[in-house]
Amino acid sequence: MAPAMLPNHHFVGYTMYSQSAYCWGPNLVAKYALFPTGKLQEELAKKDKIDKNSDPEQHSIWLREFFQQYDATYDLRIQLCENLKDQPVEKCNYEWDEKKYPFETVASLLFPKGQDCFDSARRTFWENKMKLNVWYGRKDQQPLGSVNKLRKTLYQEAQKFRDTLNNSESIYISSVDQLP
């Protein structure tokens, strides 16, 4: 049911939250979020809606059109865990109170215009070769909780299945220069 519960508007206007907690260095625990900061992004989130007459690829169409003309900007924010009783790490469905434990901006991100992330070579690479896994990060920034331990195994098995199905091998990307 999760996809049906997502906001029904232009993707560049979404605020995106991690569902689970992550290590934030050796001694801290945090949840992450990307908050859109561009004025146009906010306007599109209010204006553009998907309805029953929308193209099945509507999000892709909007993203492609947007990035042909505009930059997207976001604040990367973290919500630090200060009290495990109020902010459980094991319960991913439990929201940490944003008033009591507010998100703090730690970086500003810019995704520049002119990108064509839906170019056929790049999309094929993404679907058949790209190796994504939250467990590839630094040890002191790994995901926490039993749900993420389960995800670790599921990601590995899903990758093996995809490689077999596609008759190709996924690769770990360490540089943007490796992308088509």
C-alpha positions as CSV (number, residue, x, y, z in Angstrom):
1,M,0.0,0.0,0.0
2,A,3.0,2.4,0.4
3,P,3.0,3.7,-3.2
4,A,-0.7,4.6,-3.0
5,M,0.1,6.6,0.2
6,L,2.8,8.7,-1.4
7,P,2.0,12.4,-2.2
8,N,0.3,12.6,-5.5
9,H,2.3,15.4,-7.0
10,H,5.4,16.4,-8.9
11,F,8.4,14.3,-7.6
12,V,10.8,17.2,-7.3
13,G,8.5,18.7,-4.7
14,Y,8.5,15.6,-2.4
15,T,10.1,15.7,1.0
16,M,11.9,12.4,1.2
17,Y,12.5,10.7,4.5
18,S,14.5,7.7,5.5
19,Q,12.1,5.3,7.2
20,S,14.8,3.8,9.5
21,A,17.7,5.1,11.6
22,Y,21.3,5.2,10.6
23,C,24.6,5.5,12.4
24,W,25.8,9.1,12.2
25,G,29.5,8.6,13.0
26,P,30.6,6.4,15.8
27,N,28.4,7.8,18.6
28,L,25.2,9.2,17.0
29,V,22.0,7.8,15.5
30,A,19.9,9.8,13.0
31,K,17.2,9.7,10.4
32,Y,17.8,11.5,7.1
33,A,15.5,13.7,5.0
34,L,15.7,15.7,1.8
35,F,13.6,18.9,1.9
36,P,13.1,20.6,-1.4
37,T,14.1,24.3,-1.3
38,G,13.5,25.6,-4.8
39,K,10.5,27.9,-5.2
40,L,9.5,26.2,-8.4
41,Q,9.7,22.8,-6.7
42,E,7.2,24.0,-4.1
43,E,4.9,25.4,-6.7
44,L,4.9,22.2,-8.8
45,A,4.2,20.2,-5.7
46,K,1.0,22.2,-5.2
47,K,0.0,22.4,-8.9
48,D,0.9,19.2,-10.7
49,K,-1.3,16.2,-9.6
50,I,-1.6,12.7,-11.1
51,D,-5.1,11.5,-11.8
52,K,-6.7,8.6,-13.6
53,N,-6.1,10.2,-17.0
54,S,-2.4,10.8,-16.4
55,D,0.2,9.0,-18.5
56,P,1.5,5.8,-16.7
57,E,5.0,7.3,-17.0
58,Q,3.9,10.8,-15.7
59,H,6.5,11.1,-13.0
60,S,9.3,10.2,-15.6
61,I,7.9,12.7,-18.1
62,W,7.8,15.5,-15.5
63,L,11.3,14.8,-14.2
64,R,12.7,14.8,-17.7
65,E,11.0,18.1,-18.6
66,F,12.0,19.7,-15.3
67,F,15.7,18.8,-15.6
68,Q,15.9,20.0,-19.2
69,Q,15.3,23.6,-17.9
70,Y,15.8,23.8,-14.1
71,D,18.1,22.9,-11.2
72,A,16.7,21.1,-8.2
73,T,17.8,22.2,-4.7
74,Y,17.4,20.4,-1.4
75,D,18.5,20.6,2.2
76,L,19.9,17.4,3.6
77,R,18.7,17.3,7.2
78,I,19.2,14.9,10.0
79,Q,17.0,14.2,13.0
80,L,19.3,13.1,15.8
81,C,18.2,10.4,18.2
82,E,18.3,11.8,21.7
83,N,16.0,9.4,23.6
84,L,15.6,5.8,22.5
85,K,12.3,5.6,24.5
86,D,10.8,8.4,22.4
87,Q,12.8,7.5,19.2
88,P,12.9,3.8,18.8
89,V,15.4,2.4,16.3
90,E,13.6,-1.0,15.9
91,K,10.2,0.5,14.9
92,C,10.5,1.9,11.4
93,N,6.8,2.8,11.4
94,Y,7.2,5.0,14.4
95,E,7.6,8.7,13.6
96,W,10.1,10.6,15.7
97,D,8.4,13.8,17.0
98,E,9.7,16.6,14.8
99,K,8.7,19.3,17.3
100,K,10.6,17.7,20.1
101,Y,13.5,16.4,18.0
102,P,13.7,18.8,15.0
103,F,15.5,18.1,11.8
104,E,18.8,20.0,11.4
105,T,20.3,21.0,8.0
106,V,23.7,19.5,7.5
107,A,24.1,20.2,3.7
108,S,22.6,21.8,0.7
109,L,22.4,19.8,-2.5
110,L,22.1,21.0,-6.1
111,F,21.0,18.7,-8.9
112,P,21.9,20.7,-12.0
113,K,19.7,21.2,-15.1
114,G,20.7,19.6,-18.3
115,Q,20.7,16.0,-17.1
116,D,18.8,13.4,-19.0
117,C,18.5,10.6,-16.5
118,F,15.9,8.9,-18.7
119,D,18.3,8.6,-21.7
120,S,17.9,5.0,-22.9
121,A,21.5,4.0,-22.3
122,R,21.5,5.4,-18.8
123,R,18.1,3.9,-18.0
124,T,19.1,0.5,-19.3
125,F,22.3,0.7,-17.2
126,W,20.3,1.7,-14.2
127,E,17.8,-1.2,-14.6
128,N,20.3,-3.9,-15.5
129,K,23.7,-3.0,-14.1
130,M,23.5,-0.6,-11.2
131,K,24.2,-2.1,-7.8
132,L,22.5,-0.2,-5.0
133,N,22.6,-1.2,-1.4
134,V,22.5,0.9,1.8
135,W,25.1,-1.5,3.3
136,Y,27.9,-0.4,0.9
137,G,28.4,2.8,2.9
138,R,30.9,3.5,5.7
139,K,30.6,1.2,8.7
140,D,30.0,4.2,11.0
141,Q,27.1,5.3,8.8
142,Q,25.3,1.9,8.4
143,P,21.5,1.4,8.8
144,L,20.3,0.2,12.1
145,G,17.5,-2.1,13.3
146,S,16.2,-5.5,12.5
147,V,14.3,-4.3,9.4
148,N,17.6,-3.2,7.8
149,K,19.3,-6.5,8.7
150,L,16.6,-8.2,6.8
151,R,17.0,-5.7,3.9
152,K,20.7,-6.6,3.7
153,T,19.9,-10.2,2.8
154,L,17.0,-9.2,0.6
155,Y,19.1,-6.8,-1.4
156,Q,21.8,-9.4,-2.0
157,E,19.2,-12.0,-3.1
158,A,17.3,-9.6,-5.3
159,Q,20.6,-8.6,-7.0
160,K,21.5,-12.2,-7.7
161,F,18.0,-12.8,-9.1
162,R,18.2,-9.7,-11.3
163,D,21.6,-10.6,-12.6
164,T,20.4,-14.1,-13.5
165,L,17.2,-12.8,-15.1
166,N,19.0,-10.1,-17.1
167,N,22.0,-12.4,-17.9
168,S,24.4,-9.7,-16.8
169,E,26.4,-8.7,-13.8
170,S,25.6,-5.7,-11.6
171,I,28.5,-3.5,-10.8
172,Y,29.3,-1.2,-7.9
173,I,29.8,2.4,-9.1
174,S,32.5,4.3,-7.4
175,S,32.6,7.3,-9.8
176,V,30.1,9.2,-11.9
177,D,32.5,8.6,-14.8
178,Q,31.3,5.0,-14.9
179,L,27.8,6.0,-15.9
180,P,26.8,6.1,-19.6
